Each structure stands twice: as structure tokens, then as C-alpha cells.
Amino acid sequence: MNEQTLYNRYDLISNECLVGEAKVYCDKRSKIAYLAWFEIYYPFRGRGLGREKYLELEEELREKGLKYIRLDSSEQTTGFWRSLGFSDLNVNESQKSSNPMIKKLVRKPRSGSNYER
Ligand SMILES: CC(C)(COP(=O)(O)OP(=O)(O)OC[C@H]1O[C@@H](n2cnc3c(N)ncnc32)[C@H](O)[C@@H]1OP(=O)(O)O)[C@@H](O)C(=O)NCCC(=O)NCCS
């Protein structure tokens, strides 16, 4: 990790209860956030918390000026990430150890504006 990279660990909280955790590396120069880990603890899965907490995290990263979120998905969770707008990132098959995926963060238009910025 160099000085261009910021590391953050997030506690994912719902109704004052710790339901999961996430780890993110942000590259200040490229504006790419690397989601190194995202987990909803087992008893809390399947209730929409993964989606809800991911979208909150995404909003925070967008507000910080990040442009992309990248992650390496397991085979089992590719569908989850696709449903959240991630696409497969094409890499050389020989370098592929997992499923690299990426999402571009589009800035939300200000209310009242018809223009996307
Ligand atoms: C993947 C994970 C974060 C999903 O969290 P969750 O709280 O169970 O997910 P949600 O209940 O918010 O599901 C949101 C949507 O994704 C779908 N979904 C959830 N897990 C999925 C999976 N593994 N594959 C495909 N779709 C999935 C749900 O069916 C739901 O779809 P819907 O909106 O059409 O009903 C959770 O299972 C987990 O922490 N797994 C272990 C850690 C892990 O593998 N993390 C990913 C590292 S790459």
C-alpha cells in the first residue's frame, strides 16, 4: 500500500446491530475504490441488508469523489454483484484467479436539473 492508497474498514450497522463488515482501498489518483471484502454475517443474510448496506457504502464512496468500484467476486456471489450494477472486467484468462468486476459510479443529477454531470 502506498501513500496514494487509503484503507477503510466499515462496520455495517442496522437497527443498532452489527450485521456485517466491509474493507475498501481507495486509490486517490485513479479514483478507483477496491472493495476487498464485503460480508453480511450469516444470521442476517437474505433480508435485503446486503443490498441496502452496499448501496449506502456506494453512496459514501461516490460522495468522496470515487469514480469506480472494483472487486473480485467468488463464483457464488457474481449474481449478487450483477444485480447491483457490476459488470465483468475482462482480464487475461491466465491471470484470472476469481471474477473481477467493476461498476462506474455516475454522479447523480442535482434535483431540478435535467443534465447528468
Ligand atoms: C453476498 C452477501 C453479501 C449477500 O448479502 P444478503 O444480505 O444475503 O443479500 P440481500 O438479501 O441484500 O440480497 C439482495 C439481492 O441479491 C440476491 N442475492 C443474494 N445473494 C446472492 C448470491 N450469492 N447470488 C445471487 N444473488 C444473490 C438476493 O436474492 C436479492 O435479490 P432480490 O433483490 O431480487 O430479492 C452475503 O451472502 C455474504 O455476506 N456472503 C458471504 C461473504 C461473501 O461472499 N461476500 C462477497 C465477497 S466477494
The ligand as an SDF file (V2000), in Angstrom:
LIG
                    3D

 48 50  0  0  0  0  0  0  0  0999 V2000
  -23.2620  -11.9390   -0.7140 C   0  0  0  0  0  0  0  0  0  0  0  0
  -23.9220  -11.3490    0.5430 C   0  0  0  0  0  0  0  0  0  0  0  0
  -23.2070  -10.0560    0.9220 C   0  0  0  0  0  0  0  0  0  0  0  0
  -25.3970  -11.0560    0.2260 C   0  0  0  0  0  0  0  0  0  0  0  0
  -25.9910  -10.4440    1.3670 O   0  0  0  0  0  0  0  0  0  0  0  0
  -27.5430  -10.6220    1.6910 P   0  0  0  0  0  0  0  0  0  0  0  0
  -27.9090   -9.6950    2.7970 O   0  0  0  0  0  0  0  0  0  0  0  0
  -27.8570  -12.0470    1.9080 O   0  0  0  0  0  0  0  0  0  0  0  0
  -28.2060  -10.1500    0.3050 O   0  0  0  0  0  0  0  0  0  0  0  0
  -29.6320   -9.4640    0.1210 P   0  0  0  0  0  0  0  0  0  0  0  0
  -30.6300  -10.1340    0.9950 O   0  0  0  0  0  0  0  0  0  0  0  0
  -29.5000   -7.9830    0.2520 O   0  0  0  0  0  0  0  0  0  0  0  0
  -29.9310   -9.7980   -1.4030 O   0  0  0  0  0  0  0  0  0  0  0  0
  -30.1260   -8.7770   -2.3830 C   0  0  0  0  0  0  0  0  0  0  0  0
  -30.4430   -9.4430   -3.7060 C   0  0  0  0  0  0  0  0  0  0  0  0
  -29.3190  -10.2220   -4.1380 O   0  0  0  0  0  0  0  0  0  0  0  0
  -29.6960  -11.5760   -4.3040 C   0  0  0  0  0  0  0  0  0  0  0  0
  -28.6030  -12.4140   -3.8290 N   0  0  0  0  0  0  0  0  0  0  0  0
  -28.1300  -12.5290   -2.5780 C   0  0  0  0  0  0  0  0  0  0  0  0
  -27.0680  -13.3770   -2.5300 N   0  0  0  0  0  0  0  0  0  0  0  0
  -26.8750  -13.7860   -3.8050 C   0  0  0  0  0  0  0  0  0  0  0  0
  -25.9510  -14.6570   -4.4230 C   0  0  0  0  0  0  0  0  0  0  0  0
  -24.9950  -15.2730   -3.7110 N   0  0  0  0  0  0  0  0  0  0  0  0
  -26.0490  -14.8670   -5.7600 N   0  0  0  0  0  0  0  0  0  0  0  0
  -27.0050  -14.2530   -6.4910 C   0  0  0  0  0  0  0  0  0  0  0  0
  -27.9200  -13.3900   -5.9580 N   0  0  0  0  0  0  0  0  0  0  0  0
  -27.8600  -13.1820   -4.6370 C   0  0  0  0  0  0  0  0  0  0  0  0
  -30.9420  -11.7520   -3.4450 C   0  0  0  0  0  0  0  0  0  0  0  0
  -31.7530  -12.8150   -3.9430 O   0  0  0  0  0  0  0  0  0  0  0  0
  -31.6230  -10.4270   -3.5990 C   0  0  0  0  0  0  0  0  0  0  0  0
  -32.3270  -10.3820   -4.8530 O   0  0  0  0  0  0  0  0  0  0  0  0
  -33.7410   -9.6150   -4.9710 P   0  0  0  0  0  0  0  0  0  0  0  0
  -33.4580   -8.1590   -4.6660 O   0  0  0  0  0  0  0  0  0  0  0  0
  -34.1390   -9.8670   -6.3840 O   0  0  0  0  0  0  0  0  0  0  0  0
  -34.6210  -10.2660   -3.9570 O   0  0  0  0  0  0  0  0  0  0  0  0
  -23.8860  -12.3750    1.7240 C   0  0  0  0  0  0  0  0  0  0  0  0
  -24.4220  -13.5900    1.2850 O   0  0  0  0  0  0  0  0  0  0  0  0
  -22.5000  -12.6360    2.2850 C   0  0  0  0  0  0  0  0  0  0  0  0
  -22.0100  -11.8750    3.1050 O   0  0  0  0  0  0  0  0  0  0  0  0
  -21.8490  -13.7220    1.8590 N   0  0  0  0  0  0  0  0  0  0  0  0
  -20.5550  -14.1480    2.4250 C   0  0  0  0  0  0  0  0  0  0  0  0
  -19.4350  -13.1990    2.1110 C   0  0  0  0  0  0  0  0  0  0  0  0
  -19.2330  -13.0330    0.6510 C   0  0  0  0  0  0  0  0  0  0  0  0
  -19.1970  -13.9870   -0.1220 O   0  0  0  0  0  0  0  0  0  0  0  0
  -19.0540  -11.7680    0.2630 N   0  0  0  0  0  0  0  0  0  0  0  0
  -18.7680  -11.4060   -1.0960 C   0  0  0  0  0  0  0  0  0  0  0  0
  -17.2880  -11.2930   -1.2600 C   0  0  0  0  0  0  0  0  0  0  0  0
  -16.9310  -11.2050   -2.9810 S   0  0  0  0  0  0  0  0  0  0  0  0
  1  2  1  0
  2  3  1  0
  2  4  1  0
  2 36  1  0
  4  5  1  0
  5  6  1  0
  6  7  2  0
  6  8  1  0
  6  9  1  0
  9 10  1  0
 10 11  2  0
 10 12  1  0
 10 13  1  0
 13 14  1  0
 14 15  1  0
 15 16  1  0
 15 30  1  0
 16 17  1  0
 17 18  1  0
 17 28  1  0
 18 19  1  0
 18 27  1  0
 19 20  2  0
 20 21  1  0
 21 22  1  0
 21 27  2  0
 22 23  1  0
 22 24  2  0
 24 25  1  0
 25 26  2  0
 26 27  1  0
 28 29  1  0
 28 30  1  0
 30 31  1  0
 31 32  1  0
 32 33  2  0
 32 34  1  0
 32 35  1  0
 36 37  1  0
 36 38  1  0
 38 39  2  0
 38 40  1  0
 40 41  1  0
 41 42  1  0
 42 43  1  0
 43 44  2  0
 43 45  1  0
 45 46  1  0
 46 47  1  0
 47 48  1  0
M  END
$$$$
